[in-house]
Each structure stands twice: as structure tokens, then as C-alpha cells.
């Protein structure tokens, strides 16, 4: 859709929006600028953009599914970006085309995103066979960009054979990313004591592969001890992948040590999935998971957009805040609206 308003003097000319055919052709040619615009399109909330994005994603589905999808999580300060850059450089050197979807934290007040991953992965961002896309987390649970899975599919359609998704390691982001990748990698800091620092049991249960980072210098011995603790802890948990025992590695991203072993472990896990038909099953279950999330998002948006809900909601919120009504009671009242009847027909119900 093009605006008929004239551009202000001195303002930059607005770029022409690409057609579906141009987007598809650009992705087929691995055009990075077209890929960037395609991801921007799927992240847009404009109605016309959402329609085109849906057509685009459904059109590329036959060209997706060939990449190795890797999720990386861990507590703040564990070195996720440093490890991803080191691993990415290793893979590019091996001839792979690597896409990194780095989901950044957003301000809860302003929705603004830090978007600093291109700076943190400066070396990798200069590689012709690598593509880094920082995406704002926005208001979605755990900071995971709502359209990260669609961005992953676009990267596959553009010919990237390895796609790495980084979480911010907060809230429910780990679960969401685990539902869009084949291999979920948990990073852990070297730590002393009986408890593993900064690691939640729920996250450990999702891990297909665990990695102790910063195993260099004076930290080597501490990293080895943490590795032993992790192995013991994981032995007591059900495996995230049936028939697979989660390996624990130690790496030094700064020294570039352990990247080959890390990638071999990812490939071994991927081969285990593929050879036992678990890969197809996992991806099918993930597609169903994202269908449910899309339905939740769509139903919530339509519910809030109903002209009968909007004028009542703020007043009812005020009653909940003041303690005059319970959240459950108010929710039931709103959900009990007779959606099939015109608003006027509801006056006799006294709700």
C-alpha cells in the first residue's frame, strides 16, 4: 500500500514495497537485503503486511526444513553471543551458511530493544556466509520475538543450512525457543559449591546438550568440576530426547577451543533424531505448538478489538485493582458475552 501524501522536502524517499513474487525470487537467490526486508515484513503488525507475510511464509514452506536448527540459552553473563560468534566462525570456515536470530530484551516500559548483537558479533557479521538478525522481544512472554519461527523459515528458504536462535535466558523464552529448534543447547558458567549457579531445573530438562563456558585460564579446574556436577544432575533427569543421554562439554569461546567438539555433538544429536524418526515427529509437534500460540494471539487480539469489550474492560480492571471484584469473576463475565447476538440483545441479561 502506497501513501498518496507528498514527501516532505528533504526527507528520504520511502522505499517501494516488494511484491510477493519479488520476495520469493530474492529469497531463492539468497539476497540478504531481501531476506532482511522479508523478516521485517513478518514482524510487522500492519494488517496488509500480515496478509502478505502469511502468503510469503506459506509459499516458502516447500523450501524449508533442510537446515540444522540450534537453540542456545543460559543465564546472563554466560557468554551466549561470544560462543555463537565463535561457533559461527568455525562453521563458516567449514563451508556452512549460518543465520543467527538473536532475540534481544526489550524495555517493559517503552518496548525499545537494545539490538546490540551485531556489535557483539562484529567478526561474524562481516562474513559473507553469515547473517545476523537481532529482533526485539516486545511484549511477548520471555522476550522471544513473536515471529522468530517465521524468520527461521525465511532463513532456511534463503539457503542457510544452520540457523541458531539465541534466547535472553529469562522467563519462558527457553521453552518457546526449544519449540522451534532441533537441538537445544544450555550454557552454564563455571561455578563452585553443591548448586549449579543460575541454572533452573526446568531449563536443564529441556537441554539436549550442555556446555560449560569460559573454561580457560584459572577457570579450567572450576569448569571441569561444574561439568561433573552437571553430568550427575542430568543423570537424575529424564532425557529431553528419547534414547539420548545429554552430553556435557567444556569450551573456551575466547580461545576458540571446543567449537569442533560442540558442532560434532550437535550433528550427533541431529543424526539421532533423523535416524529414529524423532526429527520429523519433533518438528510436527512444534508446528502444532505454534498453531496453538497463533490461535491464542489471534483470539486475544479479536477479543480486545470487539467494540463491546473495550469500553467495559478498563472499568472492570479498576474494580479488580480496588479489590471490589475478583479477576476470575470479571474474566468470566467478559468471556460469557453472547457473541452471536447483537449487543442490544444482551441488555436483558443484566451483565
Secondary structure, DSSP 8 states (H G I E B T S, - for coil): ----S---TT---------HHHHHHHHHTT-HHHHHHHHHHHH---HHHHHHHHHHHHHHGGG-S-SEEEEEEE-TTS-HHHHHHHHHHHHHHTT--EEEEEEE-B-TTT--B---HHHHTHHHHT-TTEEEEEEE-TTSGGG--TTHHHHHHHHHHTT-SEEEEE--S-TTHHHHHHTT-SEEEEEE----SSS-TT--HHHHTT-SEEEE---SGGGHHHHHHHHHHHHHHHHTS--SSTT---EEEE-BTTTTBTHHHHHHHHHHHHHHHHHTTHHHHHHHHHHHHHHHHHHHHHHHHHHHHSHHHHHHHHHHHHHHHHTSS-HHHHHHHHHTS-TTS-GGGGGGGT-
